[in-house]
Amino acid sequence: MQLETLGEAQEKQVQLPYFWDHHYPGYAGTAKFSLRWALADVPAEEGVAIYLPRVGNRFELSVNGHVLLTHLSTEAMRVSQKQADFSKRPHWVAVPEAVLKAENVLHLRVESDVLRKGGLNPVVVGSAQELYERYERDYRWQVGWALVMVAFNWTVAGFSLILWSTESEVRPREPLYLIAALTEFFWSIRMLDVVLITPPWPWPWWSFLVYAAYIFWIYGALMFVHLIVDIQGQRIQRTSFVVMLIGVATAAMEAFAGIDMPRVIWLGCVAVSLLVYGVWFCHRALRQPNAERVLIALAVIVNVVLGVHDWWFVRVLGGVNGHTNWMPYSVVLFGWSLVFVVISRFRQSMLRERAATSQFEFRVKEKEMVLRQDYEDQKLHLAENERLTERQRVLRDMHDGVGAHLSAAIRQIERGSIKPADLTWTLHDCLDLLKLTVDGMNCEMGDVVGLLANIRYRLDARMRAAGLQLVWRIDAEVQKINWMTMQNMQNLRFMIFGIFSNILQHADATQLEVSLHLDGPLCVFDFSDNGVGFNVDQTSFRGLRFLHERAQLLGGVLQIQSQTGQTRVTLRLPLKK
C-alpha cells in the first residue's frame, strides 16, 4: 500500500480490512492499494467481476492500468465541501475480457476523510454472476432496508403529528403524539445518512446534524416510554436533558474538531446506563402489565442490547472489520410499538368522544336536510337566473342591432324621401342581423374562425349579388381566443357586420379581401376593399363611431386607412388577457 497523508508519502504492507481512523485518527489522506491475482485462480466461465463490500470514502479502481470505476473528489465537491461517501453501499465492477491477463494487478486509490469510517474491506475477485448475486443481496440489506425504514419513520411521524394537531373541546392535544412524531423524525435523519452518498449540507455540518439527531432520538424515546409507564420523576428528566446536552457537545467536537474519543466515551457511558435503565424500566413496566407496557419493554430491551453491541463493535473496534450496525434495523420494533401505542391511545380517545358527540347526530342530520333543500333551491334559482340573463342578452342584442335598423327604416319612411333601394338595404341589414344574432346563440365562445364562417354563410350570396367579390384568407394556426365571452363574440359579430354593411352601401367596391392571421401575441382581422374611399378624420360618421366603440369594448386596437381605390380596416385582439 502507498500512503499519502500529513504531507508525506509512505509505502508498506497491510492486511485487509484496513480501518483508516484506527491508524490516522484526526487526519485525512489518500491510500493506494495494489493487489495481485492470477486469472487461473478465478472461475471465468460467466465473466470476471470485482466486488467491494466496503470502500471509502471515495475511490478509483483500475485493473492492469485500465480505469474501470472512479469516484474521486471533484473540484465542485471541494468548493462546496459536500464530499461524497461511497462507503455506504457495496460496489460490483465487471472486468472486460480485453483487460484481463494471466497475471493481473488491481489498483485501488482510496480517499479517506477525518473520522468518516474510511478504509477498505477485503476485495473479492470471482465469477461475475455469483458476485452480482452477493452484491444484490448486500445492497438490498444495506440500502433497500434503510429506505424502507426512512419511509416507515416518515409515515409514523406524519401519522403521529396529524393525531397531535387534531384537538377538540373533549380531547385536548396529547403530548405523547408529538414526542412520537419528533422521535421518528430524528431517527429518519439518522437512517438517511445510511443511504445518502452526497450529503445535502457540507460534511461537518451534516455530520453534526446526524449525531445530534441520534442523541435527540435517545432523549425522545426516553420521554416516550416515561409517558407510557407514567414515570413523572423530575430528577430523571433533568438528568436525561443534561446528558443530552453533553452528547451534543461531544458530537460538535467530533464533527468540527475531529476529536472522537469524547463521543466514544459518552456513547459507552450511555450504553451501560441504558442497559441498567432497561432492566429497571422493564421491572417498573411489568409490575402492572398491559399490552402497551409489555411491547414497549420488549422494544427497550432489544434496542438497548443491540445499542451496546453497536457501540463496542462499530465505535470501539471499527465497523470495517465486518461488523455492522444492527440498531438501525431493530428500531423498527420500537417504531411498531410506538404505532401500536398511538393507535391504541387514539382509539380510546375516539371511543370517549363518540359518547360525547352521539347527542348531536340527530341535529346534524336535520341541519343537513335543511342545507340540502337550500342547495337544491339555490341550484334552481341559479339556473333560472342564467336563463333570464341569456334572454336579456339576446333581447339586448336584437334591440341594438335589429331594433336600430328597424327604427332607421321607420324614420326613412316617415321622411318620405327614402329611395326604395336604400330602404331595401336597411331591411336586408335588419334581416341579416336577426339571422346572425340567432346563429350566435349556437357559436362557441372564442371561436373566431367559426364566427367568420357563419358571417360568410349568411352574407356571401348577398355580397356577390351586389357585385362584390369576396377573397378569404384564414390562417390555419388561428385557434380559439379563450378569454372571449358570448357578449364579446356578439360585439365582434356586430362590428364585422357593420364593416360589411358600410362597404356594401358606401364603398362602391368590386372586391373585398378578408384576412385572419396571427401576429405574435395578437389575432389580426384585416378587411381591405378597392372602393372609392373616404376621409377617416371625419368624426361625424356614425359607422366609424360604432366601430371604435365596439373595438374599445373588446379591448382591441382598431386602425382605419382609406384612400381612393383602397380602404383597409384592421382590428387587433390579444390572444390572452
RAVEN-V541701 format. One record per run of one state. SS is the DSSP state (alpha for helix, beta for strand, coil for the rest). FROM is the first residue (numbers start at 1). TO is the last residue. If there is no record, write none. Layout:
SS:FROM:TO, SS:FROM:TO
This chain:
coil:1:1, beta:2:5, coil:6:7, beta:8:11, coil:12:17, beta:18:19, alpha:20:23, coil:24:28, beta:29:38, alpha:39:41, coil:42:47, beta:48:52, coil:53:54, beta:55:56, coil:57:57, beta:58:63, coil:64:65, beta:66:71, coil:72:74, alpha:75:80, coil:81:85, alpha:86:88, coil:89:90, beta:91:95, coil:96:96, alpha:97:99, coil:100:102, beta:103:112, coil:113:118, beta:119:120, coil:121:122, beta:123:127, alpha:128:165, coil:166:174, alpha:175:195, coil:196:202, alpha:203:229, coil:230:233, alpha:234:257, coil:258:260, alpha:261:288, coil:289:290, alpha:291:316, coil:317:318, alpha:319:321, coil:322:326, alpha:327:415, coil:416:419, alpha:420:440, coil:441:447, alpha:448:465, coil:466:468, beta:469:474, coil:475:485, alpha:486:507, coil:508:510, beta:511:519, coil:520:521, beta:522:529, coil:530:541, alpha:542:554, coil:555:556, beta:557:563, coil:564:565, beta:566:574, coil:575:577
